[in-house]
Amino acid sequence: MTDIKQKKENVKMHLKDLRQNLKQMHLAVTEELVLPQPDEVKTLMSKMDQLLELIESK
């Protein structure tokens, strides 16, 4: 697999993971009326930062 294809697959993987985490968090807030724990939010922010770094890398 070429470097560009690998990078694209990594981005897709990160996005799918983030989307799933955000969906779970959204359901907890809207259906169970439970706010996310601060560490959960920090973890998602960290994952977003990693994705941004991956996208910005050459």
N, CA, C and O atoms as a Tinker XYZ file with bonds, in Angstrom:
   232  protein
     1  N      0.853000   -1.179000    0.000000    73     2
     2  CA     0.000000    0.000000    0.000000    64     1     3
     3  C      0.900000    1.246000    0.000000    63     2     4     5
     4  O      1.881000    1.315000    0.741000    81     3
     5  N      0.555000    2.212000   -0.832000    73     3     6
     6  CA     1.359000    3.423000   -0.894000    64     5     7
     7  C      1.168000    4.250000    0.365000    63     6     8     9
     8  O      0.226000    4.061000    1.134000    81     7
     9  N      2.095000    5.165000    0.539000    73     7    10
    10  CA     2.059000    6.022000    1.728000    64     9    11
    11  C      0.782000    6.862000    1.772000    63    10    12    13
    12  O      0.203000    7.038000    2.844000    81    11
    13  N      0.344000    7.374000    0.648000    73    11    14
    14  CA    -0.871000    8.198000    0.599000    64    13    15
    15  C     -2.099000    7.358000    0.923000    63    14    16    17
    16  O     -2.981000    7.800000    1.660000    81    15
    17  N     -2.158000    6.153000    0.376000    73    15    18
    18  CA    -3.306000    5.281000    0.673000    64    17    19
    19  C     -3.327000    4.889000    2.138000    63    18    20    21
    20  O     -4.393000    4.822000    2.750000    81    19
    21  N     -2.158000    4.632000    2.702000    73    19    22
    22  CA    -2.070000    4.274000    4.119000    64    21    23
    23  C     -2.535000    5.437000    4.988000    63    22    24    25
    24  O     -3.274000    5.246000    5.953000    81    23
    25  N     -2.100000    6.632000    4.639000    73    23    26
    26  CA    -2.503000    7.817000    5.387000    64    25    27
    27  C     -4.018000    8.003000    5.306000    63    26    28    29
    28  O     -4.665000    8.318000    6.305000    81    27
    29  N     -4.573000    7.806000    4.120000    73    27    30
    30  CA    -6.018000    7.939000    3.933000    64    29    31
    31  C     -6.770000    6.914000    4.785000    63    30    32    33
    32  O     -7.782000    7.246000    5.401000    81    31
    33  N     -6.286000    5.688000    4.821000    73    31    34
    34  CA    -6.918000    4.652000    5.640000    64    33    35
    35  C     -6.819000    4.994000    7.120000    63    34    36    37
    36  O     -7.767000    4.769000    7.871000    81    35
    37  N     -5.680000    5.537000    7.548000    73    35    38
    38  CA    -5.513000    5.935000    8.949000    64    37    39
    39  C     -6.494000    7.035000    9.318000    63    38    40    41
    40  O     -7.081000    7.013000   10.400000    81    39
    41  N     -6.674000    8.000000    8.416000    73    39    42
    42  CA    -7.622000    9.086000    8.665000    64    41    43
    43  C     -9.036000    8.525000    8.772000    63    42    44    45
    44  O     -9.790000    8.904000    9.668000    81    43
    45  N     -9.393000    7.632000    7.868000    73    43    46
    46  CA   -10.723000    7.006000    7.914000    64    45    47
    47  C    -10.936000    6.279000    9.240000    63    46    48    49
    48  O    -11.996000    6.391000    9.856000    81    47
    49  N     -9.927000    5.538000    9.670000    73    47    50
    50  CA   -10.021000    4.786000   10.920000    64    49    51
    51  C    -10.234000    5.740000   12.102000    63    50    52    53
    52  O    -11.088000    5.501000   12.956000    81    51
    53  N     -9.445000    6.824000   12.138000    73    51    54
    54  CA    -9.582000    7.799000   13.220000    64    53    55
    55  C    -10.968000    8.438000   13.196000    63    54    56    57
    56  O    -11.589000    8.611000   14.245000    81    55
    57  N    -11.453000    8.788000   12.015000    73    55    58
    58  CA   -12.768000    9.413000   11.911000    64    57    59
    59  C    -13.884000    8.471000   12.352000    63    58    60    61
    60  O    -14.817000    8.893000   13.036000    81    59
    61  N    -13.796000    7.216000   11.972000    73    59    62
    62  CA   -14.812000    6.241000   12.392000    64    61    63
    63  C    -14.818000    6.092000   13.906000    63    62    64    65
    64  O    -15.880000    6.020000   14.526000    81    63
    65  N    -13.627000    6.044000   14.500000    73    63    66
    66  CA   -13.511000    5.913000   15.950000    64    65    67
    67  C    -14.095000    7.142000   16.653000    63    66    68    69
    68  O    -14.859000    7.010000   17.609000    81    67
    69  N    -13.739000    8.321000   16.182000    73    67    70
    70  CA   -14.276000    9.556000   16.766000    64    69    71
    71  C    -15.787000    9.625000   16.626000    63    70    72    73
    72  O    -16.493000    9.995000   17.565000    81    71
    73  N    -16.272000    9.267000   15.454000    73    71    74
    74  CA   -17.723000    9.303000   15.216000    64    73    75
    75  C    -18.458000    8.378000   16.179000    63    74    76    77
    76  O    -19.487000    8.752000   16.742000    81    75
    77  N    -17.941000    7.195000   16.364000    73    75    78
    78  CA   -18.566000    6.239000   17.280000    64    77    79
    79  C    -18.558000    6.766000   18.714000    63    78    80    81
    80  O    -19.562000    6.675000   19.420000    81    79
    81  N    -17.425000    7.313000   19.137000    73    79    82
    82  CA   -17.339000    7.873000   20.486000    64    81    83
    83  C    -18.313000    9.028000   20.678000    63    82    84    85
    84  O    -18.972000    9.130000   21.713000    81    83
    85  N    -18.398000    9.890000   19.683000    73    83    86
    86  CA   -19.302000   11.033000   19.783000    64    85    87
    87  C    -20.764000   10.599000   19.767000    63    86    88    89
    88  O    -21.590000   11.185000   20.468000    81    87
    89  N    -21.090000    9.587000   18.983000    73    87    90
    90  CA   -22.462000    9.064000   18.969000    64    89    91
    91  C    -22.849000    8.518000   20.339000    63    90    92    93
    92  O    -23.953000    8.769000   20.822000    81    91
    93  N    -21.947000    7.778000   20.960000    73    91    94
    94  CA   -22.210000    7.227000   22.289000    64    93    95
    95  C    -22.408000    8.349000   23.306000    63    94    96    97
    96  O    -23.309000    8.294000   24.142000    81    95
    97  N    -21.556000    9.359000   23.222000    73    95    98
    98  CA   -21.651000   10.483000   24.140000    64    97    99
    99  C    -22.963000   11.231000   23.921000    63    98   100   101
   100  O    -23.622000   11.623000   24.884000    81    99
   101  N    -23.339000   11.429000   22.680000    73    99   102
   102  CA   -24.584000   12.122000   22.348000    64   101   103
   103  C    -25.794000   11.359000   22.888000    63   102   104   105
   104  O    -26.702000   11.958000   23.465000    81   103
   105  N    -25.803000   10.047000   22.702000    73   103   106
   106  CA   -26.910000    9.237000   23.216000    64   105   107
   107  C    -27.011000    9.314000   24.729000    63   106   108   109
   108  O    -28.108000    9.385000   25.283000    81   107
   109  N    -25.877000    9.300000   25.388000    73   107   110
   110  CA   -25.885000    9.390000   26.851000    64   109   111
   111  C    -26.480000   10.718000   27.300000    63   110   112   113
   112  O    -27.238000   10.772000   28.269000    81   111
   113  N    -26.137000   11.779000   26.596000    73   111   114
   114  CA   -26.641000   13.103000   26.971000    64   113   115
   115  C    -28.129000   13.234000   26.653000    63   114   116   117
   116  O    -28.901000   13.712000   27.484000    81   115
   117  N    -28.531000   12.816000   25.465000    73   115   118
   118  CA   -29.912000   13.050000   25.042000    64   117   119
   119  C    -30.908000   12.052000   25.608000    63   118   120   121
   120  O    -32.038000   12.424000   25.927000    81   119
   121  N    -30.513000   10.799000   25.739000    73   119   122
   122  CA   -31.464000    9.782000   26.190000    64   121   123
   123  C    -31.379000    9.509000   27.685000    63   122   124   125
   124  O    -32.400000    9.320000   28.346000    81   123
   125  N    -30.170000    9.487000   28.210000    73   123   126
   126  CA   -29.994000    9.151000   29.618000    64   125   127
   127  C    -29.802000   10.386000   30.492000    63   126   128   129
   128  O    -29.754000   10.292000   31.718000    81   127
   129  N    -29.690000   11.560000   29.835000    73   127   130
   130  CA   -29.471000   12.825000   30.533000    64   129   131
   131  C    -28.247000   12.777000   31.445000    63   130   132   133
   132  O    -28.262000   13.281000   32.568000    81   131
   133  N    -27.188000   12.153000   30.924000    73   131   134
   134  CA   -25.940000   12.020000   31.665000    64   133   135
   135  C    -24.855000   12.790000   30.926000    63   134   136   137
   136  O    -24.594000   12.538000   29.749000    81   135
   137  N    -24.228000   13.725000   31.622000    73   135   138
   138  CA   -23.142000   14.466000   31.006000    64   137   139
   139  C    -21.878000   13.607000   30.979000    63   138   140   141
   140  O    -21.655000   12.800000   31.882000    81   139
   141  N    -21.053000   13.778000   29.947000    73   139   142
   142  CA   -19.816000   12.991000   29.874000    64   141   143
   143  C    -18.832000   13.408000   30.964000    63   142   144   145
   144  O    -18.827000   14.553000   31.416000    81   143
   145  N    -18.018000   12.472000   31.365000    73   143   146
   146  CA   -16.978000   12.750000   32.343000    64   145   147
   147  C    -15.887000   13.601000   31.686000    63   146   148   149
   148  O    -15.629000   13.463000   30.490000    81   147
   149  N    -15.254000   14.471000   32.454000    73   147   150
   150  CA   -14.203000   15.318000   31.869000    64   149   151
   151  C    -13.091000   14.523000   31.173000    63   150   152   153
   152  O    -12.566000   14.954000   30.147000    81   151
   153  N    -12.740000   13.374000   31.730000    73   151   154
   154  CA   -11.677000   12.582000   31.099000    64   153   155
   155  C    -12.117000   12.013000   29.752000    63   154   156   157
   156  O    -11.285000   11.819000   28.866000    81   155
   157  N    -13.412000   11.744000   29.584000    73   155   158
   158  CA   -13.921000   11.278000   28.290000    64   157   159
   159  C    -13.790000   12.375000   27.239000    63   158   160   161
   160  O    -13.408000   12.115000   26.098000    81   159
   161  N    -14.109000   13.595000   27.636000    73   159   162
   162  CA   -14.003000   14.728000   26.720000    64   161   163
   163  C    -12.531000   14.970000   26.370000    63   162   164   165
   164  O    -12.196000   15.218000   25.212000    81   163
   165  N    -11.669000   14.899000   27.362000    73   163   166
   166  CA   -10.229000   15.090000   27.120000    64   165   167
   167  C     -9.681000   14.022000   26.188000    63   166   168   169
   168  O     -8.835000   14.309000   25.342000    81   167
   169  N    -10.157000   12.797000   26.338000    73   167   170
   170  CA    -9.714000   11.709000   25.465000    64   169   171
   171  C    -10.123000   11.976000   24.027000    63   170   172   173
   172  O     -9.323000   11.799000   23.108000    81   171
   173  N    -11.372000   12.405000   23.825000    73   171   174
   174  CA   -11.825000   12.728000   22.468000    64   173   175
   175  C    -11.057000   13.902000   21.888000    63   174   176   177
   176  O    -10.731000   13.900000   20.701000    81   175
   177  N    -10.767000   14.891000   22.694000    73   175   178
   178  CA    -9.980000   16.033000   22.216000    64   177   179
   179  C     -8.585000   15.592000   21.809000    63   178   180   181
   180  O     -8.039000   16.069000   20.814000    81   179
   181  N     -8.017000   14.688000   22.576000    73   179   182
   182  CA    -6.693000   14.157000   22.246000    64   181   183
   183  C     -6.725000   13.390000   20.927000    63   182   184   185
   184  O     -5.817000   13.516000   20.105000    81   183
   185  N     -7.773000   12.597000   20.733000    73   183   186
   186  CA    -7.919000   11.852000   19.479000    64   185   187
   187  C     -8.075000   12.813000   18.302000    63   186   188   189
   188  O     -7.539000   12.565000   17.222000    81   187
   189  N     -8.797000   13.893000   18.508000    73   187   190
   190  CA    -8.961000   14.887000   17.446000    64   189   191
   191  C     -7.627000   15.555000   17.123000    63   190   192   193
   192  O     -7.319000   15.798000   15.956000    81   191
   193  N     -6.844000   15.849000   18.144000    73   191   194
   194  CA    -5.519000   16.427000   17.925000    64   193   195
   195  C     -4.622000   15.474000   17.134000    63   194   196   197
   196  O     -3.890000   15.898000   16.240000    81   195
   197  N     -4.687000   14.183000   17.473000    73   195   198
   198  CA    -3.894000   13.189000   16.747000    64   197   199
   199  C     -4.314000   13.128000   15.284000    63   198   200   201
   200  O     -3.471000   13.020000   14.393000    81   199
   201  N     -5.610000   13.197000   15.045000    73   199   202
   202  CA    -6.112000   13.180000   13.674000    64   201   203
   203  C     -5.638000   14.409000   12.917000    63   202   204   205
   204  O     -5.209000   14.311000   11.767000    81   203
   205  N     -5.713000   15.546000   13.551000    73   203   206
   206  CA    -5.247000   16.784000   12.909000    64   205   207
   207  C     -3.763000   16.689000   12.557000    63   206   208   209
   208  O     -3.356000   17.094000   11.468000    81   207
   209  N     -2.962000   16.161000   13.468000    73   207   210
   210  CA    -1.537000   15.989000   13.197000    64   209   211
   211  C     -1.315000   15.047000   12.017000    63   210   212   213
   212  O     -0.444000   15.284000   11.180000    81   211
   213  N     -2.098000   13.986000   11.958000    73   211   214
   214  CA    -1.985000   13.040000   10.866000    64   213   215
   215  C     -2.340000   13.699000    9.539000    63   214   216   217
   216  O     -1.657000   13.486000    8.537000    81   215
   217  N     -3.389000   14.484000    9.528000    73   215   218
   218  CA    -3.824000   15.156000    8.309000    64   217   219
   219  C     -2.792000   16.192000    7.866000    63   218   220   221
   220  O     -2.524000   16.333000    6.673000    81   219
   221  N     -2.219000   16.910000    8.820000    73   219   222
   222  CA    -1.270000   17.964000    8.483000    64   221   223
   223  C      0.109000   17.441000    8.115000    63   222   224   225
   224  O      0.886000   18.150000    7.476000    81   223
   225  N      0.420000   16.229000    8.502000    73   223   226
   226  CA     1.745000   15.682000    8.186000    64   225   227
   227  C      1.878000   15.456000    6.693000    63   226   228   229
   228  O      0.894000   15.212000    5.994000    81   227
   229  N      3.092000   15.541000    6.225000    73   227   230
   230  CA     3.329000   15.390000    4.772000    64   229   231
   231  C      3.728000   14.001000    4.417000    63   230   232
   232  O      3.963000   13.706000    3.245000    81   231
